[in-house]
Amino acid sequence: DFTNENPLETRNIAFFSTNCVEGTARGIVVYTGDRTVMGRIATLASGLEGGQTPIAAEIEHFIHIITGVAVFLGVSFFILSLILEYTWLEAVIFLIGIIVANVPEGLLATVTVCLTLTAKRMARKNCLVKNLEAVETLGSTSTICSDKTGTLTQNRMTVAHMWFDNQIHEADTTENQSGVSFDKSSATWLALSRIAGLCNRAVFQANQENLPILKLSIHKNPNTSEPRHLLVMKGAPERILDRCSSILLHGKEQPLDEELKDALQNAYLELGGLGERVLGFCHLFLPDEQFPEGFQFDTDDVNFPVENLCFVGFISMIGPPRAAVPDAVGKCRGAGIKVIMVTGDHPITAKAIAKGAGIISEGNETVEDIAARLNIPVSQVNP
């Protein structure tokens, strides 16, 4: 049974390339070929008609003018030659000669050579020109619409900020690791980094033949008084906080009271307002009396505590802009070119990336900022 009148939203229709997580089912094919959604999109994409480029339109207009002038002069000299009592053959020769003489035979070759030389100059600056006629339009470019992921950004999620010891620390997101640093000797930071290192699914793989595989060993703690098992957890901040009853501050565990919860909530909102994706981290040392060495943990039928954990901190991530992007955006603005970032990300994330890339200058307001300042809907803001 359909759950929505729109076939794109209903739950009883599966599209091509849809992944089946588990189980089996029997389906009925309702559309094939060009009648499917993908087929209609492909038809629309292939049916687009390419318009003339400005240089092609100018050349066509110039050819029309030259043709009119050549025909006018040819006919005029033909009539004059007859008036001056030249023979019919001589008059026709005048007509053909004048028309042919006015035809710019080298126009196409000259334009092609000029565009090719310009394309070669751009290739030396790592700019590939797929269509020579597009070179001419660069001189009149007023707007550049650029994709975000992989073009303006480094196409990888990078840690931007961390919250521990009741304050926000900025991480170094520069490509050459030349940015600001923070105190890495804090006991809370050591615990946070340990959780982040343990609570992941990364595996070591030998991708190159000449590089040795890192040799790893099981850590053995010489201090037998410390607990043998450590539970680590990461996830959405609100879900992690619901499972915590204490917090680690300056290496010491203390109860998580309402004041600290408010501070955590404010830090979470502040990091989220920067357009960053925030993760919460917590841990719990399991007592040896209940969980001795060799204890069989069962993740299906959970036989270990997942409540009353100790909150350690937040880590927020963002796709940082490439190092050369702000300078390139500045050069485009200096040339009078407007740069627009095209993305499907959340507006807060897009705004943060645009500010980092220099697309939104310091002190400038977005449409949402203007609407919030004037206390009016976004639709009523005059862009």
N, C-alpha and C positions, 0 to 999 in steps of 0.2 A: 504494500500500500504506500502510495506517495505521501510524503510529509510536507511538501511544498509545491505550489503551482509551478514554480520555476524549476525546470529539469536540472539546472545547474546546482540547485540547493537541496533537492529532495534526497533522501537517504537510501532509496531503493534502486538507484541507478549507479553503476560503476563505469568509469571511463577507461579508455585504453591506457595501459601502463599502470593501472591502480594495483598496489601491492596488497596481497592477502596475507594477513598476519598469521592466522591459524584457522583450522577447520576446512570444510568442503562446502560447496554450494553448486546449484545448477542455475544457469543464467539463460536469458532469452535475448538474442541480438535484435535490437529494435531499429538501429540505423547503421549503415555501412557507407564507406567511401566518402564522397563529397557531402553527404547528408549528415555526417557526424559533426560534432563541435570542432574537432581538429580539422576536418575536411573543409568546413566553411571558412575557418581562419586561413587555411592554406589557399583557398580560392580567392579570398579577399586580398591576401598578400601578393599572389601572382597576377591578379587582375589590375594592379595599380599601373597607371599610365605615367611614364616619366615625362615631365614637361621640359621645355627648352631651357637651356642654361642662358644666362645673360649674354655671354659672348656669342652663342649660336644665334640668338635673336638679333643681336647687333649685326652679325655678318649677313644674315638673311635680309635685314633691312638695307644694308649697304649694297648688296647684290641687286636688289630691286631698283635702287636709285641709279646704279651704274647701267643696268639694263635699259632703263628709261632714257637716260642720257645718250647711250650708244645708239639706240633705235632712232631717237630724235635727230641726232647728228647725221646718221646714215641716210635717213629719208630726206633730210634737208639738202645734203650734198647730191643725192640722186636727182632731186628736182632741179637744183641749180645747174647740174651738168647737162640736163636736158634743155634747160633754158638757154645755156651757152652753146647749144647745138653740138654737144658731144654725141657719140653714137650710143645705141642702147647697151652694147657690150661694155663700153667704157663707164657708163653710168652705173651698171650693175657691179662692176669691179670697184668703183668708188664706194658703193653701198656696203658691199661685203668687207672691204678693207677697213673702212672706218668702224664698223661694228666690231670686227675682230680685234682691232687695235685698242679698243676701249675695254676689252675683257681682261680683268686682272688674273692672268694665268698663275702667277706666283703667290696669290693670296693664301691659298690653303697651305702650301709648303711653308710660307713665312710664319703663319700663325702656329702651325704644328711645331716648327723649330723653336719658336719663342716659348711655347708652353713646355716643351721638353727640357729646355735649358733651365727653366724655373723649377720644374719637377726635380731635376738633378741637384739643384741648389738646396731644395728642401730635403732631399734624401740624405745629404751630408749632415743635416740637423736631425736625423732619425725620424723624419716625417714621410711616410709612404703615401704617394698619390696614386690612387687606383684609377681615377678618371682624369685625363689631362684637362678636360674642359672645366673641372672643378677648381683648377689653379687660379683661373681668372677671378673667381668669386671671392678669393681670400682678401683681396684688396678692399672689398666692400662688406666684409663680415662685421656684423654688429652684435651678434649673440652666439655664444657657444653653449650647447646643452651637453653636459657630460654625465656619464654613469658614475655612480659612487663606488660600488664594490670593485676593487681591483684596479680602478682607474685613479680615483682620488685617494683611496685608502690602500693600505698594504695587504688587504684581502686575508687578514688573519686577526682573530680576536687576541687582544693584548691587555694585560693587566694595567689599568690606569690609576686606580686608587685602592687603598686598603684602610680599613678601620680596625684598630686595636688599641688597647690602653686608653680608651675613651677619647680618641682623636683620629682625624683623617690624615693619612699619609699619602703623598703623591708618589707614584711609581715612575720609573724612567721608561718612557715609551718611544724614545728616539731610536732611529735605525742604527746609529753608531754608539749608543749607550753613553751619550755625553750630557744627559740631563741631570736633574737634581736627584739626590739619594736620601736615604733615611737611616736611622739607627737600627742596624741589623743585630745588635747584641742583646736586644730586649728578649726576655724569657717568653713573653707572649708572642712576639714575632716568630721565635723559634718553634713554638707550638703550632702557630698558624701555618707556617711553611711546611711543617711535618705533616699536618693534616692534608694540605693541598697536594703534597707529594705522594702520600699514601692513598688518598681517596681519588683514584683515577684509573682509567683503563688503558693507559699507554703501555706499549710493549716495545722491547728492543728488537730491531731487525737489522740484519746485515744487508745494506743496500749497495755497497761497493765492495769489490773483491779485495782490494788492497788495504782496507781499513779493518782493524781487529774489532771483534765484538767485546763490549764491556763485560768484564767478569764481575758477577755479583755474588754475594754470599749472604746467608741469613745472619741478621744482627744478633749478637749474643751480649747480654748485659751482665757484666761481672758483679753488679750489685744485686744480690739475691733478695734484698728487702723490698725492692720495687716490684709493682705488679707486673705480671707476665703478659697480660693481654690488654690491648688498648683498642677501644671502639672509636672510630672516626666517622663523621657524617658531614655531608654537604648538601645543599639544596636551596630552595626558595627561602628567603629570609624569614617570612612569616611562619612557614612550616617548621623551620629550625628553631625559632624562638619559642614556639608552642611546646617543644619537647625539652626545653632547658629550664632549669631551676636555679642555676648558678652561673657565674661569669668569671673569666680569668682576666684580672687586671694587674699589670706589673708583675706577672709571674705568680700571683696569689689568687686562689679561688675564694669568692665571696658570694653571698646570696644575691639573686637577681631581683631587686626590689622595683617598685613602680617608677622611681626616679631614673634608674638605669634603663628600664624599658622605654621610657620616654626619650632618653638620649639615643638609644638604639634606633627607635622609630624615626627620630629627626635625622640621624645620620643616613638611614636607609632612604628617606625621602630626598635628602640632599644629593646623594649619589645618583638616585634615579632621575632627579631633575637635570642632571648633567647628560642625560641620554645614555647612561651606562647600564649594563646588565649586572645586577648585584647577586652574589651568592653568599649564603651564610655558612659558617663552619663551626662545628662543635666536636667535643670528644668526651670520653669517659674511661677512666682506668677501672678495669674490672677486678674485683677482689679475688685473690688466689684461693680463698676458702671455698667460694662457690664455683670458680672457674680454674681448676688446677691445670697443670701442664698436660697437654694431650686431650683437653676437653673438645668434644665434637659439637661444633656450632652448626645449627640448622637454620638456613635463611628462609626456608619455606614455612616450617612450623617454628616460628621465632622462639628460641629458648635463651635469649639474652635480653637485657634491659634496653629499651629504646626511648625511655622517658627519664626525666630528671637528669639530663645531660648538662655539661658545662659549656656555655657559649664562649667562643674564642675571638671571633671577629668576622668582618665582612671583607670580601674581595670583589671589586667591580671591574668589568672588562669593557673594552670598546675597540672598534677597528680604527686605529690611528691613521691620520693622513700621511701620505708619502712626504719625504723630506723636501722634495723639490716642488711640491704643489703650491705652497703659499707664494713662492717667488714667481712661479708661472702665472698664477692668478693675478698677482700684482702687475706683471708685464702686460697681461691682457687688458687690465683696467687702464694702464697707462696708454695703451693704444686705442682706447675708447670702445673696447669689446666687453659686453656684459656676460658674465659667467653664471650659468644656471646648473644646479646639481639636480639630477633626476634620480629618484630613489623611491622604493616602496617601504622604507623603514618608518618607524614611529616618528611623528613630527619632532618630538623632543630629541631623539637620537639624531635625526637629520640636522636639526639646528645646531647641536653640539659639534657635529662633523663639519658643518659649513663654517662655523666660527673658527675651528681649528685650521681649516684650509684657507681662511682669509676671504671666503665668499661673502660672509656677513661681517662687515667691519665693526670695529669697536665703537659702541655708542649707537649703532643702527638698530632699528626695530623691525621685527617680522610682523606679518599680518596679525598673528595671535597676540603679540605684545601690544600692538596698537589697540586691538579689541579689548584686551584686559585693562589697559590704561583708561580707555574711554568708557568701559563697562557697557559695551554693545556687542551684538553677535558678530562673528567673523564675516558673515555674508554682507553686512552693512558697511564694512571697511572699504574705503575707496583706495585701490592699489595705486 
